[in-house]
Amino acid sequence: MENRKIFRSIDDNIIAGVNASPNPFNNELNVELNLEEGAEATIQLFDMLGKERVTLVNQNLSAGTYKTEFDAATLPSGTYFYRLTAGEYTETRKISGV
């Protein structure tokens, strides 16, 4: 069963970055990606041991802001890291699941 939605553009000309909410998350995780220019973008979620739990996106995207929702109900409680890679840019942030 597919537990994510396709990214959709909602705005243009936003600085690069990624944000996930709510923090802590329970059953649903919302991810917003901002790209200053087009790039091959990947967002992955890792557990504390560094094991990749899910790839939320892995596609070539134009400049703009994108949002997706991830059904996190099957993930156990704990601390996770989500990582954005877009071209040569990489950003990693911590998030908690309850």
MODELLER restraints for C-alpha pairs under 7 A, 6 or more apart:
rsr = mdl.restraints
at = mdl.atoms
rsr.add(forms.Gaussian(group=physical.xy_distance, feature=features.Distance(at['CA:3:A'], at['CA:70:A']), mean=5.92, stdev=0.5))
rsr.add(forms.Gaussian(group=physical.xy_distance, feature=features.Distance(at['CA:3:A'], at['CA:71:A']), mean=5.22, stdev=0.5))
rsr.add(forms.Gaussian(group=physical.xy_distance, feature=features.Distance(at['CA:4:A'], at['CA:68:A']), mean=6.98, stdev=0.5))
rsr.add(forms.Gaussian(group=physical.xy_distance, feature=features.Distance(at['CA:4:A'], at['CA:69:A']), mean=5.84, stdev=0.5))
rsr.add(forms.Gaussian(group=physical.xy_distance, feature=features.Distance(at['CA:4:A'], at['CA:70:A']), mean=4.75, stdev=0.5))
rsr.add(forms.Gaussian(group=physical.xy_distance, feature=features.Distance(at['CA:4:A'], at['CA:71:A']), mean=6.51, stdev=0.5))
rsr.add(forms.Gaussian(group=physical.xy_distance, feature=features.Distance(at['CA:5:A'], at['CA:68:A']), mean=5.64, stdev=0.5))
rsr.add(forms.Gaussian(group=physical.xy_distance, feature=features.Distance(at['CA:5:A'], at['CA:69:A']), mean=6.07, stdev=0.5))
rsr.add(forms.Gaussian(group=physical.xy_distance, feature=features.Distance(at['CA:6:A'], at['CA:68:A']), mean=6.51, stdev=0.5))
rsr.add(forms.Gaussian(group=physical.xy_distance, feature=features.Distance(at['CA:7:A'], at['CA:66:A']), mean=5.50, stdev=0.5))
rsr.add(forms.Gaussian(group=physical.xy_distance, feature=features.Distance(at['CA:7:A'], at['CA:67:A']), mean=5.51, stdev=0.5))
rsr.add(forms.Gaussian(group=physical.xy_distance, feature=features.Distance(at['CA:7:A'], at['CA:68:A']), mean=5.36, stdev=0.5))
rsr.add(forms.Gaussian(group=physical.xy_distance, feature=features.Distance(at['CA:8:A'], at['CA:66:A']), mean=5.22, stdev=0.5))
rsr.add(forms.Gaussian(group=physical.xy_distance, feature=features.Distance(at['CA:8:A'], at['CA:67:A']), mean=6.20, stdev=0.5))
rsr.add(forms.Gaussian(group=physical.xy_distance, feature=features.Distance(at['CA:9:A'], at['CA:64:A']), mean=6.11, stdev=0.5))
rsr.add(forms.Gaussian(group=physical.xy_distance, feature=features.Distance(at['CA:9:A'], at['CA:65:A']), mean=5.50, stdev=0.5))
rsr.add(forms.Gaussian(group=physical.xy_distance, feature=features.Distance(at['CA:9:A'], at['CA:66:A']), mean=4.79, stdev=0.5))
rsr.add(forms.Gaussian(group=physical.xy_distance, feature=features.Distance(at['CA:10:A'], at['CA:65:A']), mean=5.49, stdev=0.5))
rsr.add(forms.Gaussian(group=physical.xy_distance, feature=features.Distance(at['CA:10:A'], at['CA:66:A']), mean=6.05, stdev=0.5))
rsr.add(forms.Gaussian(group=physical.xy_distance, feature=features.Distance(at['CA:11:A'], at['CA:64:A']), mean=5.23, stdev=0.5))
rsr.add(forms.Gaussian(group=physical.xy_distance, feature=features.Distance(at['CA:11:A'], at['CA:65:A']), mean=5.10, stdev=0.5))
rsr.add(forms.Gaussian(group=physical.xy_distance, feature=features.Distance(at['CA:12:A'], at['CA:63:A']), mean=6.17, stdev=0.5))
rsr.add(forms.Gaussian(group=physical.xy_distance, feature=features.Distance(at['CA:12:A'], at['CA:64:A']), mean=3.94, stdev=0.5))
rsr.add(forms.Gaussian(group=physical.xy_distance, feature=features.Distance(at['CA:12:A'], at['CA:65:A']), mean=6.24, stdev=0.5))
rsr.add(forms.Gaussian(group=physical.xy_distance, feature=features.Distance(at['CA:13:A'], at['CA:36:A']), mean=5.64, stdev=0.5))
rsr.add(forms.Gaussian(group=physical.xy_distance, feature=features.Distance(at['CA:13:A'], at['CA:63:A']), mean=6.59, stdev=0.5))
rsr.add(forms.Gaussian(group=physical.xy_distance, feature=features.Distance(at['CA:13:A'], at['CA:64:A']), mean=5.75, stdev=0.5))
rsr.add(forms.Gaussian(group=physical.xy_distance, feature=features.Distance(at['CA:14:A'], at['CA:34:A']), mean=5.71, stdev=0.5))
rsr.add(forms.Gaussian(group=physical.xy_distance, feature=features.Distance(at['CA:14:A'], at['CA:35:A']), mean=6.14, stdev=0.5))
rsr.add(forms.Gaussian(group=physical.xy_distance, feature=features.Distance(at['CA:14:A'], at['CA:36:A']), mean=5.42, stdev=0.5))
rsr.add(forms.Gaussian(group=physical.xy_distance, feature=features.Distance(at['CA:14:A'], at['CA:64:A']), mean=6.06, stdev=0.5))
rsr.add(forms.Gaussian(group=physical.xy_distance, feature=features.Distance(at['CA:14:A'], at['CA:65:A']), mean=6.64, stdev=0.5))
rsr.add(forms.Gaussian(group=physical.xy_distance, feature=features.Distance(at['CA:15:A'], at['CA:34:A']), mean=6.02, stdev=0.5))
rsr.add(forms.Gaussian(group=physical.xy_distance, feature=features.Distance(at['CA:15:A'], at['CA:35:A']), mean=6.05, stdev=0.5))
rsr.add(forms.Gaussian(group=physical.xy_distance, feature=features.Distance(at['CA:15:A'], at['CA:36:A']), mean=4.98, stdev=0.5))
rsr.add(forms.Gaussian(group=physical.xy_distance, feature=features.Distance(at['CA:16:A'], at['CA:34:A']), mean=4.83, stdev=0.5))
rsr.add(forms.Gaussian(group=physical.xy_distance, feature=features.Distance(at['CA:16:A'], at['CA:35:A']), mean=4.48, stdev=0.5))
rsr.add(forms.Gaussian(group=physical.xy_distance, feature=features.Distance(at['CA:16:A'], at['CA:36:A']), mean=5.24, stdev=0.5))
rsr.add(forms.Gaussian(group=physical.xy_distance, feature=features.Distance(at['CA:17:A'], at['CA:33:A']), mean=5.95, stdev=0.5))
rsr.add(forms.Gaussian(group=physical.xy_distance, feature=features.Distance(at['CA:17:A'], at['CA:34:A']), mean=5.14, stdev=0.5))
rsr.add(forms.Gaussian(group=physical.xy_distance, feature=features.Distance(at['CA:17:A'], at['CA:35:A']), mean=6.83, stdev=0.5))
rsr.add(forms.Gaussian(group=physical.xy_distance, feature=features.Distance(at['CA:18:A'], at['CA:32:A']), mean=5.66, stdev=0.5))
rsr.add(forms.Gaussian(group=physical.xy_distance, feature=features.Distance(at['CA:18:A'], at['CA:33:A']), mean=4.51, stdev=0.5))
rsr.add(forms.Gaussian(group=physical.xy_distance, feature=features.Distance(at['CA:18:A'], at['CA:34:A']), mean=6.22, stdev=0.5))
rsr.add(forms.Gaussian(group=physical.xy_distance, feature=features.Distance(at['CA:18:A'], at['CA:84:A']), mean=6.65, stdev=0.5))
rsr.add(forms.Gaussian(group=physical.xy_distance, feature=features.Distance(at['CA:19:A'], at['CA:31:A']), mean=5.73, stdev=0.5))
rsr.add(forms.Gaussian(group=physical.xy_distance, feature=features.Distance(at['CA:19:A'], at['CA:32:A']), mean=5.28, stdev=0.5))
rsr.add(forms.Gaussian(group=physical.xy_distance, feature=features.Distance(at['CA:19:A'], at['CA:33:A']), mean=6.65, stdev=0.5))
rsr.add(forms.Gaussian(group=physical.xy_distance, feature=features.Distance(at['CA:20:A'], at['CA:29:A']), mean=6.65, stdev=0.5))
rsr.add(forms.Gaussian(group=physical.xy_distance, feature=features.Distance(at['CA:20:A'], at['CA:30:A']), mean=5.46, stdev=0.5))
rsr.add(forms.Gaussian(group=physical.xy_distance, feature=features.Distance(at['CA:20:A'], at['CA:31:A']), mean=4.33, stdev=0.5))
rsr.add(forms.Gaussian(group=physical.xy_distance, feature=features.Distance(at['CA:20:A'], at['CA:32:A']), mean=6.32, stdev=0.5))
rsr.add(forms.Gaussian(group=physical.xy_distance, feature=features.Distance(at['CA:21:A'], at['CA:29:A']), mean=5.90, stdev=0.5))
rsr.add(forms.Gaussian(group=physical.xy_distance, feature=features.Distance(at['CA:21:A'], at['CA:30:A']), mean=5.23, stdev=0.5))
rsr.add(forms.Gaussian(group=physical.xy_distance, feature=features.Distance(at['CA:21:A'], at['CA:31:A']), mean=6.57, stdev=0.5))
rsr.add(forms.Gaussian(group=physical.xy_distance, feature=features.Distance(at['CA:22:A'], at['CA:29:A']), mean=6.56, stdev=0.5))
rsr.add(forms.Gaussian(group=physical.xy_distance, feature=features.Distance(at['CA:23:A'], at['CA:95:A']), mean=5.92, stdev=0.5))
rsr.add(forms.Gaussian(group=physical.xy_distance, feature=features.Distance(at['CA:23:A'], at['CA:96:A']), mean=6.08, stdev=0.5))
rsr.add(forms.Gaussian(group=physical.xy_distance, feature=features.Distance(at['CA:24:A'], at['CA:95:A']), mean=6.37, stdev=0.5))
rsr.add(forms.Gaussian(group=physical.xy_distance, feature=features.Distance(at['CA:24:A'], at['CA:96:A']), mean=4.65, stdev=0.5))
rsr.add(forms.Gaussian(group=physical.xy_distance, feature=features.Distance(at['CA:24:A'], at['CA:97:A']), mean=5.33, stdev=0.5))
rsr.add(forms.Gaussian(group=physical.xy_distance, feature=features.Distance(at['CA:24:A'], at['CA:98:A']), mean=6.44, stdev=0.5))
rsr.add(forms.Gaussian(group=physical.xy_distance, feature=features.Distance(at['CA:25:A'], at['CA:96:A']), mean=6.34, stdev=0.5))
rsr.add(forms.Gaussian(group=physical.xy_distance, feature=features.Distance(at['CA:25:A'], at['CA:97:A']), mean=4.86, stdev=0.5))
rsr.add(forms.Gaussian(group=physical.xy_distance, feature=features.Distance(at['CA:25:A'], at['CA:98:A']), mean=6.20, stdev=0.5))
rsr.add(forms.Gaussian(group=physical.xy_distance, feature=features.Distance(at['CA:26:A'], at['CA:72:A']), mean=6.87, stdev=0.5))
rsr.add(forms.Gaussian(group=physical.xy_distance, feature=features.Distance(at['CA:26:A'], at['CA:73:A']), mean=6.84, stdev=0.5))
rsr.add(forms.Gaussian(group=physical.xy_distance, feature=features.Distance(at['CA:26:A'], at['CA:97:A']), mean=5.69, stdev=0.5))
rsr.add(forms.Gaussian(group=physical.xy_distance, feature=features.Distance(at['CA:26:A'], at['CA:98:A']), mean=5.22, stdev=0.5))
rsr.add(forms.Gaussian(group=physical.xy_distance, feature=features.Distance(at['CA:27:A'], at['CA:71:A']), mean=6.00, stdev=0.5))
rsr.add(forms.Gaussian(group=physical.xy_distance, feature=features.Distance(at['CA:27:A'], at['CA:72:A']), mean=4.81, stdev=0.5))
rsr.add(forms.Gaussian(group=physical.xy_distance, feature=features.Distance(at['CA:27:A'], at['CA:73:A']), mean=4.27, stdev=0.5))
rsr.add(forms.Gaussian(group=physical.xy_distance, feature=features.Distance(at['CA:28:A'], at['CA:69:A']), mean=6.76, stdev=0.5))
rsr.add(forms.Gaussian(group=physical.xy_distance, feature=features.Distance(at['CA:28:A'], at['CA:70:A']), mean=5.70, stdev=0.5))
rsr.add(forms.Gaussian(group=physical.xy_distance, feature=features.Distance(at['CA:28:A'], at['CA:71:A']), mean=4.83, stdev=0.5))
rsr.add(forms.Gaussian(group=physical.xy_distance, feature=features.Distance(at['CA:28:A'], at['CA:72:A']), mean=5.14, stdev=0.5))
rsr.add(forms.Gaussian(group=physical.xy_distance, feature=features.Distance(at['CA:28:A'], at['CA:73:A']), mean=6.86, stdev=0.5))
rsr.add(forms.Gaussian(group=physical.xy_distance, feature=features.Distance(at['CA:29:A'], at['CA:69:A']), mean=5.72, stdev=0.5))
rsr.add(forms.Gaussian(group=physical.xy_distance, feature=features.Distance(at['CA:29:A'], at['CA:70:A']), mean=5.07, stdev=0.5))
rsr.add(forms.Gaussian(group=physical.xy_distance, feature=features.Distance(at['CA:29:A'], at['CA:71:A']), mean=6.56, stdev=0.5))
rsr.add(forms.Gaussian(group=physical.xy_distance, feature=features.Distance(at['CA:29:A'], at['CA:72:A']), mean=6.32, stdev=0.5))
rsr.add(forms.Gaussian(group=physical.xy_distance, feature=features.Distance(at['CA:30:A'], at['CA:68:A']), mean=5.92, stdev=0.5))
rsr.add(forms.Gaussian(group=physical.xy_distance, feature=features.Distance(at['CA:30:A'], at['CA:69:A']), mean=4.54, stdev=0.5))
rsr.add(forms.Gaussian(group=physical.xy_distance, feature=features.Distance(at['CA:30:A'], at['CA:70:A']), mean=6.34, stdev=0.5))
rsr.add(forms.Gaussian(group=physical.xy_distance, feature=features.Distance(at['CA:31:A'], at['CA:67:A']), mean=5.66, stdev=0.5))
rsr.add(forms.Gaussian(group=physical.xy_distance, feature=features.Distance(at['CA:31:A'], at['CA:68:A']), mean=5.40, stdev=0.5))
rsr.add(forms.Gaussian(group=physical.xy_distance, feature=features.Distance(at['CA:31:A'], at['CA:69:A']), mean=6.28, stdev=0.5))
rsr.add(forms.Gaussian(group=physical.xy_distance, feature=features.Distance(at['CA:32:A'], at['CA:66:A']), mean=5.65, stdev=0.5))
rsr.add(forms.Gaussian(group=physical.xy_distance, feature=features.Distance(at['CA:32:A'], at['CA:67:A']), mean=4.45, stdev=0.5))
rsr.add(forms.Gaussian(group=physical.xy_distance, feature=features.Distance(at['CA:32:A'], at['CA:68:A']), mean=6.65, stdev=0.5))
rsr.add(forms.Gaussian(group=physical.xy_distance, feature=features.Distance(at['CA:33:A'], at['CA:65:A']), mean=5.62, stdev=0.5))
rsr.add(forms.Gaussian(group=physical.xy_distance, feature=features.Distance(at['CA:33:A'], at['CA:66:A']), mean=5.11, stdev=0.5))
rsr.add(forms.Gaussian(group=physical.xy_distance, feature=features.Distance(at['CA:33:A'], at['CA:67:A']), mean=6.33, stdev=0.5))
rsr.add(forms.Gaussian(group=physical.xy_distance, feature=features.Distance(at['CA:34:A'], at['CA:64:A']), mean=5.86, stdev=0.5))
rsr.add(forms.Gaussian(group=physical.xy_distance, feature=features.Distance(at['CA:34:A'], at['CA:65:A']), mean=4.42, stdev=0.5))
rsr.add(forms.Gaussian(group=physical.xy_distance, feature=features.Distance(at['CA:34:A'], at['CA:66:A']), mean=6.46, stdev=0.5))
rsr.add(forms.Gaussian(group=physical.xy_distance, feature=features.Distance(at['CA:35:A'], at['CA:63:A']), mean=4.94, stdev=0.5))
rsr.add(forms.Gaussian(group=physical.xy_distance, feature=features.Distance(at['CA:35:A'], at['CA:64:A']), mean=5.21, stdev=0.5))
rsr.add(forms.Gaussian(group=physical.xy_distance, feature=features.Distance(at['CA:35:A'], at['CA:65:A']), mean=6.28, stdev=0.5))
rsr.add(forms.Gaussian(group=physical.xy_distance, feature=features.Distance(at['CA:36:A'], at['CA:63:A']), mean=5.30, stdev=0.5))
rsr.add(forms.Gaussian(group=physical.xy_distance, feature=features.Distance(at['CA:36:A'], at['CA:64:A']), mean=6.57, stdev=0.5))
rsr.add(forms.Gaussian(group=physical.xy_distance, feature=features.Distance(at['CA:37:A'], at['CA:62:A']), mean=6.40, stdev=0.5))
rsr.add(forms.Gaussian(group=physical.xy_distance, feature=features.Distance(at['CA:37:A'], at['CA:63:A']), mean=4.19, stdev=0.5))
rsr.add(forms.Gaussian(group=physical.xy_distance, feature=features.Distance(at['CA:38:A'], at['CA:61:A']), mean=5.44, stdev=0.5))
rsr.add(forms.Gaussian(group=physical.xy_distance, feature=features.Distance(at['CA:38:A'], at['CA:62:A']), mean=3.94, stdev=0.5))
rsr.add(forms.Gaussian(group=physical.xy_distance, feature=features.Distance(at['CA:38:A'], at['CA:63:A']), mean=4.51, stdev=0.5))
rsr.add(forms.Gaussian(group=physical.xy_distance, feature=features.Distance(at['CA:39:A'], at['CA:60:A']), mean=5.61, stdev=0.5))
rsr.add(forms.Gaussian(group=physical.xy_distance, feature=features.Distance(at['CA:39:A'], at['CA:61:A']), mean=5.60, stdev=0.5))
rsr.add(forms.Gaussian(group=physical.xy_distance, feature=features.Distance(at['CA:39:A'], at['CA:62:A']), mean=6.58, stdev=0.5))
rsr.add(forms.Gaussian(group=physical.xy_distance, feature=features.Distance(at['CA:39:A'], at['CA:86:A']), mean=5.58, stdev=0.5))
rsr.add(forms.Gaussian(group=physical.xy_distance, feature=features.Distance(at['CA:39:A'], at['CA:87:A']), mean=5.50, stdev=0.5))
rsr.add(forms.Gaussian(group=physical.xy_distance, feature=features.Distance(at['CA:40:A'], at['CA:59:A']), mean=5.55, stdev=0.5))
rsr.add(forms.Gaussian(group=physical.xy_distance, feature=features.Distance(at['CA:40:A'], at['CA:60:A']), mean=4.04, stdev=0.5))
rsr.add(forms.Gaussian(group=physical.xy_distance, feature=features.Distance(at['CA:40:A'], at['CA:61:A']), mean=6.16, stdev=0.5))
rsr.add(forms.Gaussian(group=physical.xy_distance, feature=features.Distance(at['CA:40:A'], at['CA:86:A']), mean=5.58, stdev=0.5))
rsr.add(forms.Gaussian(group=physical.xy_distance, feature=features.Distance(at['CA:40:A'], at['CA:87:A']), mean=5.91, stdev=0.5))
rsr.add(forms.Gaussian(group=physical.xy_distance, feature=features.Distance(at['CA:41:A'], at['CA:58:A']), mean=5.68, stdev=0.5))
rsr.add(forms.Gaussian(group=physical.xy_distance, feature=features.Distance(at['CA:41:A'], at['CA:59:A']), mean=5.56, stdev=0.5))
rsr.add(forms.Gaussian(group=physical.xy_distance, feature=features.Distance(at['CA:41:A'], at['CA:60:A']), mean=5.92, stdev=0.5))
rsr.add(forms.Gaussian(group=physical.xy_distance, feature=features.Distance(at['CA:41:A'], at['CA:61:A']), mean=6.60, stdev=0.5))
rsr.add(forms.Gaussian(group=physical.xy_distance, feature=features.Distance(at['CA:41:A'], at['CA:85:A']), mean=5.62, stdev=0.5))
rsr.add(forms.Gaussian(group=physical.xy_distance, feature=features.Distance(at['CA:41:A'], at['CA:86:A']), mean=4.37, stdev=0.5))
rsr.add(forms.Gaussian(group=physical.xy_distance, feature=features.Distance(at['CA:41:A'], at['CA:87:A']), mean=6.97, stdev=0.5))
rsr.add(forms.Gaussian(group=physical.xy_distance, feature=features.Distance(at['CA:42:A'], at['CA:57:A']), mean=5.21, stdev=0.5))
rsr.add(forms.Gaussian(group=physical.xy_distance, feature=features.Distance(at['CA:42:A'], at['CA:58:A']), mean=4.38, stdev=0.5))
rsr.add(forms.Gaussian(group=physical.xy_distance, feature=features.Distance(at['CA:42:A'], at['CA:59:A']), mean=6.70, stdev=0.5))
rsr.add(forms.Gaussian(group=physical.xy_distance, feature=features.Distance(at['CA:42:A'], at['CA:84:A']), mean=5.66, stdev=0.5))
rsr.add(forms.Gaussian(group=physical.xy_distance, feature=features.Distance(at['CA:42:A'], at['CA:85:A']), mean=5.14, stdev=0.5))
rsr.add(forms.Gaussian(group=physical.xy_distance, feature=features.Distance(at['CA:42:A'], at['CA:86:A']), mean=6.50, stdev=0.5))
rsr.add(forms.Gaussian(group=physical.xy_distance, feature=features.Distance(at['CA:43:A'], at['CA:55:A']), mean=5.94, stdev=0.5))
rsr.add(forms.Gaussian(group=physical.xy_distance, feature=features.Distance(at['CA:43:A'], at['CA:56:A']), mean=5.37, stdev=0.5))
rsr.add(forms.Gaussian(group=physical.xy_distance, feature=features.Distance(at['CA:43:A'], at['CA:57:A']), mean=5.27, stdev=0.5))
rsr.add(forms.Gaussian(group=physical.xy_distance, feature=features.Distance(at['CA:43:A'], at['CA:58:A']), mean=6.79, stdev=0.5))
rsr.add(forms.Gaussian(group=physical.xy_distance, feature=features.Distance(at['CA:43:A'], at['CA:82:A']), mean=6.75, stdev=0.5))
rsr.add(forms.Gaussian(group=physical.xy_distance, feature=features.Distance(at['CA:43:A'], at['CA:83:A']), mean=5.41, stdev=0.5))
rsr.add(forms.Gaussian(group=physical.xy_distance, feature=features.Distance(at['CA:43:A'], at['CA:84:A']), mean=4.53, stdev=0.5))
rsr.add(forms.Gaussian(group=physical.xy_distance, feature=features.Distance(at['CA:43:A'], at['CA:85:A']), mean=6.51, stdev=0.5))
rsr.add(forms.Gaussian(group=physical.xy_distance, feature=features.Distance(at['CA:44:A'], at['CA:52:A']), mean=6.85, stdev=0.5))
rsr.add(forms.Gaussian(group=physical.xy_distance, feature=features.Distance(at['CA:44:A'], at['CA:54:A']), mean=5.86, stdev=0.5))
rsr.add(forms.Gaussian(group=physical.xy_distance, feature=features.Distance(at['CA:44:A'], at['CA:55:A']), mean=4.34, stdev=0.5))
rsr.add(forms.Gaussian(group=physical.xy_distance, feature=features.Distance(at['CA:44:A'], at['CA:56:A']), mean=5.76, stdev=0.5))
rsr.add(forms.Gaussian(group=physical.xy_distance, feature=features.Distance(at['CA:44:A'], at['CA:82:A']), mean=5.51, stdev=0.5))
rsr.add(forms.Gaussian(group=physical.xy_distance, feature=features.Distance(at['CA:44:A'], at['CA:83:A']), mean=5.31, stdev=0.5))
rsr.add(forms.Gaussian(group=physical.xy_distance, feature=features.Distance(at['CA:44:A'], at['CA:84:A']), mean=6.83, stdev=0.5))
rsr.add(forms.Gaussian(group=physical.xy_distance, feature=features.Distance(at['CA:45:A'], at['CA:52:A']), mean=5.87, stdev=0.5))
rsr.add(forms.Gaussian(group=physical.xy_distance, feature=features.Distance(at['CA:45:A'], at['CA:53:A']), mean=5.57, stdev=0.5))
rsr.add(forms.Gaussian(group=physical.xy_distance, feature=features.Distance(at['CA:45:A'], at['CA:54:A']), mean=5.37, stdev=0.5))
rsr.add(forms.Gaussian(group=physical.xy_distance, feature=features.Distance(at['CA:45:A'], at['CA:55:A']), mean=6.34, stdev=0.5))
rsr.add(forms.Gaussian(group=physical.xy_distance, feature=features.Distance(at['CA:45:A'], at['CA:80:A']), mean=6.75, stdev=0.5))
rsr.add(forms.Gaussian(group=physical.xy_distance, feature=features.Distance(at['CA:45:A'], at['CA:81:A']), mean=5.73, stdev=0.5))
rsr.add(forms.Gaussian(group=physical.xy_distance, feature=features.Distance(at['CA:45:A'], at['CA:82:A']), mean=4.38, stdev=0.5))
rsr.add(forms.Gaussian(group=physical.xy_distance, feature=features.Distance(at['CA:45:A'], at['CA:83:A']), mean=6.55, stdev=0.5))
rsr.add(forms.Gaussian(group=physical.xy_distance, feature=features.Distance(at['CA:46:A'], at['CA:52:A']), mean=4.31, stdev=0.5))
rsr.add(forms.Gaussian(group=physical.xy_distance, feature=features.Distance(at['CA:46:A'], at['CA:53:A']), mean=5.32, stdev=0.5))
rsr.add(forms.Gaussian(group=physical.xy_distance, feature=features.Distance(at['CA:46:A'], at['CA:80:A']), mean=5.57, stdev=0.5))
rsr.add(forms.Gaussian(group=physical.xy_distance, feature=features.Distance(at['CA:46:A'], at['CA:81:A']), mean=5.12, stdev=0.5))
rsr.add(forms.Gaussian(group=physical.xy_distance, feature=features.Distance(at['CA:46:A'], at['CA:82:A']), mean=6.19, stdev=0.5))
rsr.add(forms.Gaussian(group=physical.xy_distance, feature=features.Distance(at['CA:47:A'], at['CA:53:A']), mean=6.62, stdev=0.5))
rsr.add(forms.Gaussian(group=physical.xy_distance, feature=features.Distance(at['CA:47:A'], at['CA:79:A']), mean=6.50, stdev=0.5))
rsr.add(forms.Gaussian(group=physical.xy_distance, feature=features.Distance(at['CA:47:A'], at['CA:80:A']), mean=4.59, stdev=0.5))
rsr.add(forms.Gaussian(group=physical.xy_distance, feature=features.Distance(at['CA:47:A'], at['CA:81:A']), mean=6.37, stdev=0.5))
rsr.add(forms.Gaussian(group=physical.xy_distance, feature=features.Distance(at['CA:48:A'], at['CA:79:A']), mean=6.07, stdev=0.5))
rsr.add(forms.Gaussian(group=physical.xy_distance, feature=features.Distance(at['CA:48:A'], at['CA:80:A']), mean=5.84, stdev=0.5))
rsr.add(forms.Gaussian(group=physical.xy_distance, feature=features.Distance(at['CA:77:A'], at['CA:97:A']), mean=4.75, stdev=0.5))
rsr.add(forms.Gaussian(group=physical.xy_distance, feature=features.Distance(at['CA:77:A'], at['CA:98:A']), mean=4.51, stdev=0.5))
rsr.add(forms.Gaussian(group=physical.xy_distance, feature=features.Distance(at['CA:78:A'], at['CA:96:A']), mean=5.73, stdev=0.5))
rsr.add(forms.Gaussian(group=physical.xy_distance, feature=features.Distance(at['CA:78:A'], at['CA:97:A']), mean=5.18, stdev=0.5))
rsr.add(forms.Gaussian(group=physical.xy_distance, feature=features.Distance(at['CA:78:A'], at['CA:98:A']), mean=6.58, stdev=0.5))
rsr.add(forms.Gaussian(group=physical.xy_distance, feature=features.Distance(at['CA:79:A'], at['CA:95:A']), mean=5.95, stdev=0.5))
rsr.add(forms.Gaussian(group=physical.xy_distance, feature=features.Distance(at['CA:79:A'], at['CA:96:A']), mean=4.44, stdev=0.5))
rsr.add(forms.Gaussian(group=physical.xy_distance, feature=features.Distance(at['CA:79:A'], at['CA:97:A']), mean=6.23, stdev=0.5))
rsr.add(forms.Gaussian(group=physical.xy_distance, feature=features.Distance(at['CA:80:A'], at['CA:94:A']), mean=5.79, stdev=0.5))
rsr.add(forms.Gaussian(group=physical.xy_distance, feature=features.Distance(at['CA:80:A'], at['CA:95:A']), mean=5.25, stdev=0.5))
rsr.add(forms.Gaussian(group=physical.xy_distance, feature=features.Distance(at['CA:80:A'], at['CA:96:A']), mean=5.85, stdev=0.5))
rsr.add(forms.Gaussian(group=physical.xy_distance, feature=features.Distance(at['CA:81:A'], at['CA:92:A']), mean=6.57, stdev=0.5))
rsr.add(forms.Gaussian(group=physical.xy_distance, feature=features.Distance(at['CA:81:A'], at['CA:93:A']), mean=5.49, stdev=0.5))
rsr.add(forms.Gaussian(group=physical.xy_distance, feature=features.Distance(at['CA:81:A'], at['CA:94:A']), mean=4.43, stdev=0.5))
rsr.add(forms.Gaussian(group=physical.xy_distance, feature=features.Distance(at['CA:81:A'], at['CA:95:A']), mean=5.95, stdev=0.5))
rsr.add(forms.Gaussian(group=physical.xy_distance, feature=features.Distance(at['CA:82:A'], at['CA:92:A']), mean=5.67, stdev=0.5))
rsr.add(forms.Gaussian(group=physical.xy_distance, feature=features.Distance(at['CA:82:A'], at['CA:93:A']), mean=5.53, stdev=0.5))
rsr.add(forms.Gaussian(group=physical.xy_distance, feature=features.Distance(at['CA:82:A'], at['CA:94:A']), mean=6.48, stdev=0.5))
rsr.add(forms.Gaussian(group=physical.xy_distance, feature=features.Distance(at['CA:83:A'], at['CA:91:A']), mean=5.61, stdev=0.5))
rsr.add(forms.Gaussian(group=physical.xy_distance, feature=features.Distance(at['CA:83:A'], at['CA:92:A']), mean=4.28, stdev=0.5))
rsr.add(forms.Gaussian(group=physical.xy_distance, feature=features.Distance(at['CA:83:A'], at['CA:93:A']), mean=6.55, stdev=0.5))
rsr.add(forms.Gaussian(group=physical.xy_distance, feature=features.Distance(at['CA:84:A'], at['CA:90:A']), mean=5.54, stdev=0.5))
rsr.add(forms.Gaussian(group=physical.xy_distance, feature=features.Distance(at['CA:84:A'], at['CA:91:A']), mean=5.20, stdev=0.5))
rsr.add(forms.Gaussian(group=physical.xy_distance, feature=features.Distance(at['CA:84:A'], at['CA:92:A']), mean=6.41, stdev=0.5))
rsr.add(forms.Gaussian(group=physical.xy_distance, feature=features.Distance(at['CA:85:A'], at['CA:91:A']), mean=6.70, stdev=0.5))
